[in-house]
Amino acid sequence: MKKYLALLAAALLQTGAWAATYTFAGPTYTSLQDYSAPCAVGTCANFNAAMQQTGHFTTSQPLPPNQSSLDIAPLITWYDFNDGVTSYTMNGLNTRLAMAKVSTDAAGQIVDTDIVFQWWQTGSHGVGDRLSYMSVNFASYFNRTCTSLESPDVCNTFGDDSAASHGFAHFAEGSDGWTSDVPVVAPGGPQSVPVDNPFALALTAAGLLGLALRARQKLLFKT
C-alpha cells in the first residue's frame, strides 16, 4: 500500500512540475536619453537611474539544456515584464511579444536571451504610430515611431525624435539576472526528468490510485 502511495505522490508531483517559470531582474540603467520638453507628440516619459527591467515568463515545460538561440515563443504560456515606465503583460490589449529566443547551459538555465516586447500607445498598430519597446537585458525605449512593420501588429524598424526616450543597461553574457523554479542538480546527482507528455503522467497517477484503492479493499476483506 505504501509503495503505491509513494509512486502516486511522485507521479502527481511530476505532473504538477511540468510548467516552469523564469524570472529576470536586470541592473539599473546606466545610459539614459530623456525626451526634450515640451512633449511634441504622443505621450512622453523618461527613464531614470533607479529603474531596471524586471519580470518573468512561464513555459509549458522546462527549457531544454545546451540550446543556442532557441525560439521559445510557442512554449510561453504567460509573461509579465516592466521596464520602469511600461508594463508588458500577456493579456494587455496593445502588448505584443515580438521575439523570444534563449540560450541555455547544461542545466537548462538561461545564459543569454533575445526577448523583445512592444506596447502600442493606440489601438492602431501601424506605420507612424508610437510605441514602447523593451529588449530584455539590453535597452528600453518609450514613445518611438514605427517606420515599418514585420507583421500587422509587430514593428520592425523605428524612428527616434525629440519626444522619444530610452535607457540602456545589461549584464554580460551569462546567467546573471535570470533565475528559475527548475531545480539545478549537480552532475551525477538525482534529478527529475520530464516526459514528453504530461497527460500520460496524469493517467499513470490515476492508475496508481486505482491500484492503491484495490490493495486497500483486499486488506479490508481479509480483516
C-alpha positions as CSV (number, residue, x, y, z in Angstrom):
1,M,0.0,0.0,0.0
2,K,2.7,2.5,1.0
3,K,4.6,1.6,-2.2
4,Y,1.6,2.5,-4.4
5,L,1.0,5.8,-2.5
6,A,4.7,6.7,-2.9
7,L,4.5,6.1,-6.6
8,L,1.3,8.1,-6.8
9,A,2.8,11.0,-5.0
10,A,5.8,11.0,-7.3
11,A,3.6,11.0,-10.4
12,L,1.4,13.8,-9.1
13,L,4.4,15.9,-8.2
14,Q,5.9,15.3,-11.7
15,T,2.6,16.4,-13.4
16,G,2.4,19.5,-11.3
17,A,6.0,20.5,-12.0
18,W,5.6,20.3,-15.8
19,A,5.4,24.1,-16.2
20,A,8.4,26.3,-15.4
21,T,8.8,29.9,-14.5
22,Y,11.9,32.0,-15.4
23,T,12.4,35.4,-13.6
24,F,14.6,38.3,-14.6
25,A,15.9,41.3,-12.6
26,G,18.3,43.5,-14.6
27,P,20.8,46.1,-13.5
28,T,19.7,49.7,-13.1
29,Y,20.0,51.9,-16.2
30,T,23.4,53.4,-16.7
31,S,22.9,55.2,-20.0
32,L,19.8,57.5,-20.4
33,Q,18.3,59.7,-23.0
34,D,15.5,62.0,-22.0
35,Y,12.8,63.5,-24.3
36,S,13.0,67.2,-25.0
37,A,10.3,69.1,-23.2
38,P,7.7,70.1,-24.1
39,C,6.4,66.7,-25.4
40,A,5.9,67.3,-29.1
41,V,3.9,64.2,-30.0
42,G,2.5,61.1,-28.3
43,T,2.8,60.5,-24.6
44,C,6.3,61.3,-23.2
45,A,8.1,59.8,-20.2
46,N,11.7,59.5,-19.0
47,F,13.6,56.6,-17.5
48,N,15.9,57.2,-14.5
49,A,19.0,55.6,-12.9
50,A,16.9,54.0,-10.2
51,M,14.8,52.0,-12.7
52,Q,15.5,48.5,-14.0
53,Q,13.9,45.8,-16.1
54,T,12.1,43.1,-14.2
55,G,9.6,40.3,-15.0
56,H,9.0,36.7,-15.6
57,F,7.6,34.2,-18.1
58,T,6.2,30.8,-17.7
59,T,6.6,27.9,-20.2
60,S,4.6,24.8,-20.7
61,Q,7.7,22.7,-19.9
62,P,11.2,23.3,-18.6
63,L,13.7,24.7,-21.2
64,P,16.0,22.1,-22.7
65,P,19.7,22.2,-21.9
66,N,22.6,23.3,-24.2
67,Q,20.5,25.4,-26.5
68,S,21.6,28.3,-28.7
69,S,19.1,31.0,-29.8
70,L,16.1,28.6,-29.3
71,D,12.8,30.1,-30.2
72,I,10.6,29.6,-27.1
73,A,7.6,31.7,-28.2
74,P,5.5,28.6,-28.8
75,L,6.3,27.4,-25.2
76,I,5.4,30.6,-23.4
77,T,2.0,30.4,-21.6
78,W,2.3,33.7,-19.6
79,Y,4.6,36.7,-19.3
80,D,4.7,39.9,-17.3
81,F,7.5,42.4,-17.5
82,N,8.2,46.0,-16.6
83,D,10.9,48.4,-17.6
84,G,10.2,51.1,-15.0
85,V,7.9,53.0,-17.3
86,T,5.8,50.5,-19.3
87,S,4.2,47.2,-18.3
88,Y,4.2,44.4,-20.8
89,T,1.6,41.8,-19.8
90,M,0.4,38.9,-21.9
91,N,-3.2,39.9,-21.6
92,G,-2.5,43.5,-22.4
93,L,-4.6,44.7,-25.3
94,N,-1.8,46.6,-27.0
95,T,1.2,44.4,-25.9
96,R,3.0,42.1,-28.3
97,L,5.7,39.6,-27.9
98,A,7.9,40.4,-30.9
99,M,10.6,37.8,-30.3
100,A,11.6,35.2,-27.7
101,K,14.9,33.3,-28.1
102,V,17.1,31.9,-25.4
103,S,20.4,30.1,-24.9
104,T,20.7,27.7,-22.0
105,D,23.5,25.9,-20.2
106,A,23.9,22.2,-19.4
107,A,21.3,22.5,-16.6
108,G,18.7,24.2,-18.8
109,Q,19.3,27.6,-17.1
110,I,19.1,30.8,-19.2
111,V,22.5,32.3,-20.0
112,D,21.6,34.6,-22.9
113,T,18.4,36.0,-24.4
114,D,16.9,37.8,-27.4
115,I,13.4,38.7,-26.0
116,V,11.6,41.7,-27.2
117,F,8.2,43.2,-26.1
118,Q,6.3,46.0,-27.7
119,W,3.5,48.2,-26.4
120,W,1.5,50.4,-28.8
121,Q,0.2,53.7,-27.4
122,T,-3.0,53.5,-29.5
123,G,-5.3,50.8,-30.8
124,S,-4.0,51.1,-34.3
125,H,-0.7,49.3,-34.8
126,G,0.7,50.7,-38.0
127,V,3.5,52.8,-39.6
128,G,3.6,56.2,-38.0
129,D,2.1,55.0,-34.7
130,R,4.0,55.4,-31.4
131,L,5.0,52.6,-29.2
132,S,7.3,51.4,-26.3
133,Y,9.9,48.8,-27.0
134,M,11.7,46.6,-24.4
135,S,14.7,44.3,-25.3
136,V,15.3,42.2,-22.2
137,N,18.8,42.7,-20.7
138,F,19.7,45.4,-23.2
139,A,17.5,48.5,-23.6
140,S,14.1,50.1,-23.0
141,Y,12.5,52.8,-25.2
142,F,9.4,54.9,-24.8
143,N,7.4,56.8,-27.4
144,R,9.2,55.7,-30.5
145,T,7.8,56.0,-34.0
146,C,7.2,52.8,-36.0
147,T,8.6,53.2,-39.5
148,S,8.0,49.7,-40.9
149,L,6.1,46.5,-39.9
150,E,7.2,42.9,-39.6
151,S,3.6,41.8,-39.3
152,P,0.3,43.6,-38.8
153,D,1.0,44.0,-35.0
154,V,4.8,43.9,-34.7
155,C,7.0,46.8,-35.6
156,N,10.3,46.1,-37.4
157,T,12.1,49.4,-37.6
158,F,11.8,52.6,-35.5
159,G,12.5,56.3,-35.6
160,D,13.6,58.4,-32.6
161,D,12.8,62.1,-32.3
162,S,12.8,64.7,-29.5
163,A,9.7,63.0,-28.0
164,A,11.3,59.6,-27.5
165,S,13.4,58.5,-24.6
166,H,15.5,55.4,-23.7
167,G,17.6,53.7,-21.1
168,F,20.4,51.1,-21.5
169,A,21.6,48.5,-19.1
170,H,22.7,44.9,-19.4
171,F,24.6,42.1,-17.8
172,A,27.4,40.4,-19.7
173,E,26.5,37.1,-21.3
174,G,25.9,34.5,-18.5
175,S,23.3,33.5,-16.0
176,D,23.3,36.9,-14.2
177,G,19.8,38.3,-13.8
178,W,17.9,35.1,-14.5
179,T,16.6,32.6,-12.0
180,S,14.0,29.8,-12.3
181,D,12.0,27.4,-10.3
182,V,13.6,24.5,-12.1
183,P,15.9,22.6,-9.6
184,V,19.6,22.8,-10.6
185,V,21.1,19.4,-10.0
186,A,24.9,18.8,-9.6
187,P,26.4,16.4,-12.2
188,G,25.7,12.8,-11.3
189,G,23.1,13.7,-8.7
190,P,19.4,12.7,-8.8
191,Q,17.1,14.8,-11.0
192,S,13.6,14.8,-12.3
193,V,13.4,14.1,-16.0
194,P,10.3,15.5,-17.7
195,V,8.5,13.1,-20.1
196,D,7.2,14.1,-23.5
197,N,3.5,14.0,-22.4
198,P,2.2,15.4,-19.1
199,F,-1.2,13.8,-19.7
200,A,0.5,10.4,-19.7
201,L,1.7,11.2,-16.2
202,A,-1.8,12.1,-15.1
203,L,-3.1,8.8,-16.5
204,T,-0.3,7.0,-14.6
205,A,-1.2,8.7,-11.4
206,A,-4.9,7.7,-11.9
207,G,-3.8,4.1,-12.5
208,L,-1.7,4.1,-9.4
209,L,-4.6,5.5,-7.4
210,G,-6.7,2.6,-8.6
211,L,-4.1,0.1,-7.6
212,A,-3.9,1.6,-4.2
213,L,-7.6,1.5,-3.6
214,R,-7.9,-2.1,-4.7
215,A,-5.0,-3.0,-2.4
216,R,-6.8,-1.3,0.5
217,Q,-10.0,-3.2,-0.3
218,K,-8.2,-6.5,-0.2
219,L,-6.8,-5.7,3.2
220,L,-10.3,-4.7,4.5
221,F,-11.8,-8.0,3.2
222,K,-9.0,-10.0,4.9
223,T,-9.7,-8.4,8.2
